[in-house]
Amino acid sequence: MGQSIQSAVLIQRWYRRYVARLEMRRRCTWRIFQSIEYAGEHDHMKLNHFFDYLIENVTPQNTKDREFINRILSESDTTRQVKLEKSMESTAVPASYKGPRLGFPLTPDDAVNVLEAFRKNQQLHPYYVLKLFQEVEQHLSHLPNINRISTCYSEEITVCGDLHGQIFDLFHIFYKNGLPSPQKLYVFNGDFVDRGTHSIEILIIIFIFLLIYPKEVHLNRGNHEDYMINFRYGFTKEVTRKYKVLQFAYLIPLATVIDRKVLIVHGGISDKTDLERLAKVERCKVCSDQFWRTVRAGPGKQVSEMGREWRFCSILSLPQPRPPSHAHQATTIKPVIDILWSDPDPKPGCTENEERGGGCYFGPDVTDTFLQKHRLQFIIRSHECKPEGYEVDHNRKVITIFSASNYYAPGSNRGFQATKGVSRQLSITQRTSRVEESAYQILKEQLFAHRSELIAAFRGYDKRNTGLISVNDWAKAIESVLQLGLPWRMLRPHLILQLTNGRVDYRAWLKDIRLQSSLLESIYRNLSNLETIFSLIDTDCSGFICLEEFHQMWKLFSAHMNIDISDENIRDLARSMDFNKDGKIDFNEFLEAFRLVKQPPSYFSFQLDMDHLHFGVMPR
């Protein structure tokens, strides 16, 4: 009997150790994903400094240089205000069109028909998209910055977090909770678009329900409802690919208050956030919180003169004649950035959010002061992916909700939404091993992009130039370069399969990370920013850029980033990518050449049979 008890205790001990190791691996994997994501957002802020650099430091030497810079700093034709009436006149619906046909004003049956069409992977005709966006723009323009709603006449209210173009997560929410109706209120808390492949479909669905049930469906703006963020993370490309027109409703309200007790914002708050001041912000003038852009220069106007005519980056807004003052930035821009980009922090106080490059970290004392001032009970926010789809902070006064499941990779996280204060999990978690593979693949890309800096850091510990360093020195060198705050000693077995006499052969290890030249490394490191800039240059969305544009763009960017690359090296690279020698570069092929092989995410990750999923409406 005693031996049986000892055996059982031993088995339990082994099991607890196994569970502990599994949990540590899960936390390491999650930290990799989160660190890379925040580093990417922080990297996007470099574009801000790059455009500032162009305006303040670059003096065009000739007409060609001046025209090239003007194209970057000016709104392209595809991003000008779209004349919707004229576009609709030239976009007739052919008799052969077999998709859903919408009648305005819209009805619940129209919403069901569109849902069924998107479930079958059909597209809505551009005429209806243009008409829908026109109606939504008019509706949003009359809404206040802060929606104030009551649940006294409704059965329940559902708050959805980030969806990021993952339409099947939205289908799953409707499947579990029912469609919006007078009895079922919905609040969509921003970040509807980017990253996923069905951003425009999600917008169409949400906009349709917004027009049908204007008092029951409410939207908050997220940090991805932003012109330049859309360029970087894919929504702009998706819209132009599917509908050949770029139009986005930047008039989305900034916050929602439920029953005077609950504040819903996308990011969070700061110690300066004040709802009365936020209600007075001219949100239509904050179309991108990333950087300012200049207006298109008139005939004979110098770029140095253009630089003095600032305005917000916009799709629909009109230029402003003078640069915004510091007071204007403090009263208009800063409050918006704070609620879109901020994150809660367990430490007291309010500090700059250096990981994201925008917003702040707000502590429990900031939350308490804000809630007491406005007589609120708690805050619901989104903005951060969480393993379980939600997280509770600041003594249960800040609740984070994230609705896009499998955000980083299949199995990485669950989706979540809040309904009447009671949360329901939406999707299942897949095997940890698949998540780890995706995380280490992303991590290897970062190592790939910083090879030269890593070699220099390793050599600093290799005084005798043996090519061998200790694991501890290897870990310290990597962290000094990447600065991701990861437990590198624990990650070492996944990154280095074999040691040499207990030491790291960093030369052999880096040799496996193949890279042909320092120029290619620099391009790869700045690939996301280059893709955004090239998207601005490629005004006709053809996917092609000429060799001279490639040379000029990289020359400007390398000067700003202090990258020592000769003109001849840049020209040689450009010519090598001109495969058919027609003087143009296929930029899509250029990007693919620098992407490591990735496994595409599975959007059918939850246990839901889409072929047998149908939608219906509740009677009014």
N, C-alpha and C positions, 0 to 999 in steps of 0.2 A: 504493500500500500504506500509506504514512504517513498519507494523508488518511482512509483507511478506519479506521485505528486511532484517529485523532483524533475521528472521528464516533462510534465506539463508546464512547470515553471520555466524550464529551459526553452521549450517551444515558444512560450509567450515572449520570452526575452528576445529570441531570434526574430520573432515577428515584429516586435516593437522597433528593433534596430532596422529591419527592412523598411517598415513604414517611415521611420525617421529619415533614412537615406532617400527614399522615394520623394518625400516632401522637400528635402533639401535640393534634390535635382529639379523638382518642379519650380521651386523659388528661383534657382539659378537660371533656368530657362526663361521664366517670366521676366527676370531682371534684364536678360539679354534683349528680349523683344522691346521692353519699355525704354531701355537706354538708347537703342538704335532709333526708335521712333522719335524720342525727344531730341536726339542729336540731329535728326533730319529736319525737325521744325526749327531748331536753333540755326541750322545751316541755311535755311531759307531766308533768315534775316540778313545773310550776306548780300542778297540781292538788293536790299535797302541801301547798304553801303556802296554797292557797285554803281547803282544809279546816281547816288550822291557824287561818287567819284567822277562819273562821266560829266556831270554838270559843272562841278567845281574845278576840275583839273584838266580836262581834255579840250584842247584848242584845235579844231579841224584845220588841216593844212591845205585842203582843196575842196572843191565842190562835191566830189565823190564822198569824201569823209564826212562832210557836213550832212549830206543827204542820208548816209548810212546811220549816223547817230540820231538824226531826226526820226527815222523809222522806228528806232528803239524807244525813243522818249515820247513818241506821239501815239495817239490811239490809231490803230490800224482800221481799215475799212470794215473788217469783220466784227470789230468791237464798238462801232459807232451806234448811235441810237437807231434802232430798226424801225422803219416806217411800217407798222404792222398792217395798216389798211392796204397799202400798196402791195405788200408782200402777199396778202391773202387774195388780192385780185388776180395775181399772177400764179397762184397755187390752187388750181381747180382740182376737185376730187373726181377722178375718172370713174366711169361706170364699172370698170373692171375691179375697182377697189373692193375687197371682201372683208375688210376690218370693220371695227365698230364705227357707227356714224352718230355724231353727237348733235343734239339740238339745244340751243340756248334760249331761255335758261335751262340749266341742267336738272336732271331728275335722278333719283336713286337708281333707276333702271340703267341710266347711262353709266353710272359708276360700276355697277355689276358687269355690264358688257365690256368695259375697259379692263376690269380685273380679269375676266375670263380670257380676253385677247392676250394680255400680258402673260397669263399663265401658260398659254400656248405659244409663247415667244413671238407674237405678232407685234407690229408697230402701229401706232396711231398715225393717221395721215397728217402731214405737216400743216395742212389748213386748219385742222382742229387744234393742233398744238399752238399755233399762232393765235387763234381765237381765244383759246383757254388762257394763254399768258396775258393777252390784252385785258380780259375780264379780271384776272387775278391782280394785275397791276392796279387797275382802278379800285378794286376792293381794298388792297393793302394800303394804298395811299391815304385812305380815310381812317385807318386804324391808329390808335395811340401807340406810343412806345411800350407801354405796359398794359397787357391785357388783364382786366380784373373780372373774374368770373365767379359764379356761385353754383354750388351743386345741390341746392335745396330742391330743385325740380327734376333732378336726374337720378337714375339708379346708381350710376357709378361714373368715375372719371379715370381714364387711363393715361399715364404719362410715359411716353416713349423716349428713350435716349438715342444716342448716335445710331444711324442706320447705314451710312456710308455706302449707298448704292447696292445694298444686299436686299433685293426685293423679296427673297423667300423668307427672310426674317419678318418682313412686314406682313406677308401672307400668313405666317405662323401666328403673329399677334392677332390678326383678324380672325383666324381660325379658332383661337383660344377664347378671345374676348368678344367677338362679334364686330360687325362693321359700325362705324360712327352712325349715330342716330340721335333723335331728341332725348332718348333715355341713356345714351352712352356717349359721354363727352371724351374727347381726346385732346391731349397736348403733345405736340411733336417738338422735342427740345433741341432742335438744331442738328447740324452735320448730317443732312439728308444725302449729301452727294460726296463724290470723290472715292478713290480706292476701289470700290466695287464696280461692277460692269453695268448696273441698271439704275444709275443715278437719275437719268431723265424720266424713266418710268416711275420711280418713286415720287419725284416731284409732280408728275402728272396726276398720279393717284391722290396724293395729298391735296393738291390744288383743286381737283374735282370735288372732293368731299368738303373742302373749305367753302366753295361756292354753293354747294347744296345745303350745308349746315353751317352757316357763318357764325352762329351763336354757340355751336357745339364743338367745332374744330378750331384749335388755336395753334399758332406756330410761334416758336422762338428762333431767333437767329443764332447760328453757331459760328465758330471761327472758320469753318470751311464754306460758309456762305460768303465768300470773299473772292474777288476777281483774280488776284495773283495766286492765292492758294489753289483755285480751280485750275489755273494754268499748270501748276506744279504737279497736282495730284490727279489730274485726268478728266475732270468734269467738262472742261472746255473742249478737249479733244473728243469726248464722247458725244457732246451735243453737235459739234460740227460734222462728225462722222454720220450720225443718224438723221439729222434734220437740216444740215447745211446752213444753220443760222444760230447765232449766239445771242441769247436773251436770257437774262436771269433777274428774278425779282429781288432787288436789294432792299426793298421796303419792308422786309419782314420785321415784326416787332422784336424788342430786345428782351422782354421778360413777361412773366405771367404771375399773377397773385390769385390764389384760390381761397375763397371764403375769408379774406383778410387775415389768413393764418399761415399760409404756405407760399413761399417765394420759389418760383421755378426760373432758373437762368442756366445758360449752357455751361459756363465755366465756373464762376464763383463771384467773390466780392473782394474788395480791398478795404483798408481802413478809411479810405476817402469815398467809398460808395454811398450815395444818397439817392433814394428812390425819387424824391421830388426833383432833384437836378436831372436824374436820368430821364424822367418823363418829359423834360424840356429839350433834350438833345435833338438836333436835326439829323436823324439817322440816315436820311437820304444822301447826306453829304459824306458819310463814312462808308464808302463802297469798298474800300480796302484799307485795313488797318496795318498793312505791311509797309507801304511807302507812298510817296507823292510822285505824281507824274506831271510833266509839263505839257502844255497845249501845243498843237501843231503850229510850227512857225509859218508866218506869212512870207511872201516874196521878199527876199533880201534880208530876212531877219537872221541874226547870228545865234548860234546855240548858246553863247554866253548870255544873250538877252533872253532867250527862251527860259533859261534856268531861273529867271526871276519871276516867271509867271507860273506859280505852282497851282496845283489843284489835286483833288483826290482822284486816285485811279478809279475809273467808273465805266460802266457800260451804258448807262442812260443819263447820268447827270450832266449838267452844262458846266463849262469851265468857269473857274473863279478868277477874277482879274488880278488878285494879289496874293502873296503868300500868307497862310494863316499865321496869326500871331501866337506867341507862347500862351497867352491867356485863352485863345481859341482852342489850342491843342489841349489845354488842361480841362476846359469845360466840355469839349465835344469828343475828342479822340480818346483821351485817357480813360474816361468812364466806360466807354464801349470796349476798349481793349481789356480792361479789368474784368468785366463780366463775361467776356468771351474766352479768355485765355487763362484765368487764374485757377489754382489748385489748392485744396485744403492741406494743412500741414499740422502735425501733432505739436510742434513747438509754438509757443506764444509769439505774437507779433506779426508784422507784415513785412516781408522781404521780397526783393526782386526775384522773379521766376527765371533764373539763369538757364535752366535746362531747356525750357521751351523758347526762350528768347523774347517772351512777351508776357504781360500780366504779372501776377505776384503769387507768393505763397501766403495764405492767411491762416492764422492760428486760431485756437478755440476762444481766446479772449476777444479777437476781432469779430468772430461769429456772435458771441454773447452780446457784445456792445451793439452790433447791427440789429439783432433780433429785438433787443429791448427798446432800441430807439424807434423801430417801426412796428412794435407790438406784434411781432410774428412769432410762430412756434418753431419752425424749422425751415431748412432750405433743401430743395431737390435740385441736383445739378447732374451733368453728364460729363463729356469731355475726356474722361479717362477710362480706358479699357481695364476691366477687372476680371480676374479668373472666374469668379462666380457670377459675373454680370452686374454685381452691385457691391457697395461697401458703405458702412456706416461710420462716421467720424464725429468728433467734437461732442461727445456725450449724447449721441443719437440726434444731434441737431443739424447735421449735414449728411444727406443721403446721395450717393453717386449711383446713377442708373445708366447702363450701357446696353443697347439692344441688338447690336450687330454681333452675332455669334461667330466663332472661328475667325476672329478679326485678324490675328497675326498669322495663323496657320490652322489647318484642320485640327480640331481638338484643343485649341489654345484657351478658349474661354466660352462661357455660356452667355446667351443673350438674356435680357431681363427687362421687365417693365413693371411699373407700380400701378395698382388698381385699388382705389379707395383705401390707400395706405397699406394694403396687403399685397405683397409681392409674389409673383409666380415665375418659376424658372421655365424657360422656353425650349432649351436645346440640351442635348446630352454631350458629355465630355468624352472625347475619343482617347485612344491609347497615348500615354505620355511619350513613348518612344518616337512617334511621328512628329509630335510637337518639338521634341529636342532636335531632331534632324533639321527641321526648318530653322530653328533658332541658331544652330551652329552654322548652317549655310549662310545666314545673314551675317553672322559674326565673321566668317571667312571673307566675305565681301569687304568688310571694313579693314581687315588685315591686308587684303589685296590692294586696297586704295592707299595704304600708308606704308608700303614696303620700304621705301628709301629712308623714311624717318625711323622706322623700326631698326633697320641696319645700323644707322648712326647711334641709336640708343643702346643697342646690344654691344656695339664696339666700345661704348663708354665703360662697360663692365668687363670687357675682354682686354685687359691691359697688355697681355702677351700675344694677342692676335692668334689664339689657338682655334677660334671658331666654336669654343665651348664655354658656356656660362652655367651657373647654378639655376635651379628652378626658381628660387626666390628672386634672383636678379632678373631672370626672364620675365617673371610676373611684374616686377617693379618697372621694367623697361616698357612693357606693353601698356601698362596703366598710364605711364608718363606721356605716352604718345596719344592713345585713344581717349583717355580720361572718361571712361564709362562707369567707373565705380564697381566693376565686376570682381568676383572672387577668382582671380586667374589661376591660382594654385589648384583650386578644385576643378576648374575647367580644363586644366592641362591634359588629362588623359584623353579628352575628346578632341583636342587640337594637335597633340603630339603623341603619336602612337608608340614611339620607342625612344628611350634615353640612351646616351652613350656614357657608360660608367657613372650613371646617376646624374649626368649633366645634359644640358640641351645643346645639340648641334644646330645652332641657329642658321648657319649657312645652308645646310641640307634642308632644314625645315622651310626656309624662305624660298629655296629653289623650287619646292613643290608649288608655291604660289607663283605661277608663271606670269611674267610681265616682260614685255619686250623693251621698253624704254621709259625714261623718266617722263617723257611727254605723255605717253599713254597712261601712266600712273596718274599724272596731274589731271588728265581729262576724266579718268574714271572717278577720281575723288570728287570732282565738281560736276559730275554727270547730271544730277538733278537740276542744278542751277543752269547749266548749259542748255538742257532740254527746255526749260522755261524760257530762256532768252531766245533760243532758236524758234520756239513757237510764236514769239512776238514778231520775229523777222519773217517767218513764213506766213504772210498775210493772207494768201489764197488757200492755205491749208493743203497744199499740194504734196507736202512731205519732201520737197526738194529745195536745196539752197545752192547758190552758185559758189564756186571756189573762192572768189574774192571776198564774199560775205563771210565765209568760214574763216578766212585768214584775218580779216579785220576784227571779227568778233573775238577770236581767240587772242589776238594781239592786245586788244583792250582789256580783256579779262585777265590775261597773264600779268599785264602791267599792274593792274589793281591788286592782284593776289601775290605780287612779288615772286612770280615764277620765272626762273631764268631759262627761257626758251628762245632760240634764234628764229628769225623770220624764215630762214631756209628750211629748218626742221618743220615748221608749221606748214609751209608750202608743200614739202615732200609728203607729209601725211595727207594733206588735202588731195594731192594728185593721186596718191595710192588708193584713195577711196572713191575716186571717179572711175568706176569700173568700165564703163562704156566710152569714156573719153569725150563726153559731150559737154564738159564744163560745169556739171551739176553733181551734187552729192545727194544720194537718197538717205535722208536723215534717219528714217526708220531703220534701215539696214545698219547705219552708223551706230545707232543706239543698241541694236541687237548684238553687234559685234563686241560690245563692252559689257553685256549682261551675262553673269554666270548662269548656268542652267538651274532653273527653279521648277519645282513641282507646282502646277496651278492649284489654287485652293478649290475645295469642293463646296459648292453652294448648296448641295443637297445633303448637308451634314446631319440634319435632324431627321428623326423617324417620322416622316410625313409623306404620304403618297400623293404627290402633286397631280398625278393623272386622275385621281378620284376626289380631288378637292374642288368644291364648287362654292360659289358665294350666293347669298341671298340678302334681301333687305327686309327690315322690320317696318311694319306700317307706321305711318305718322300718328 
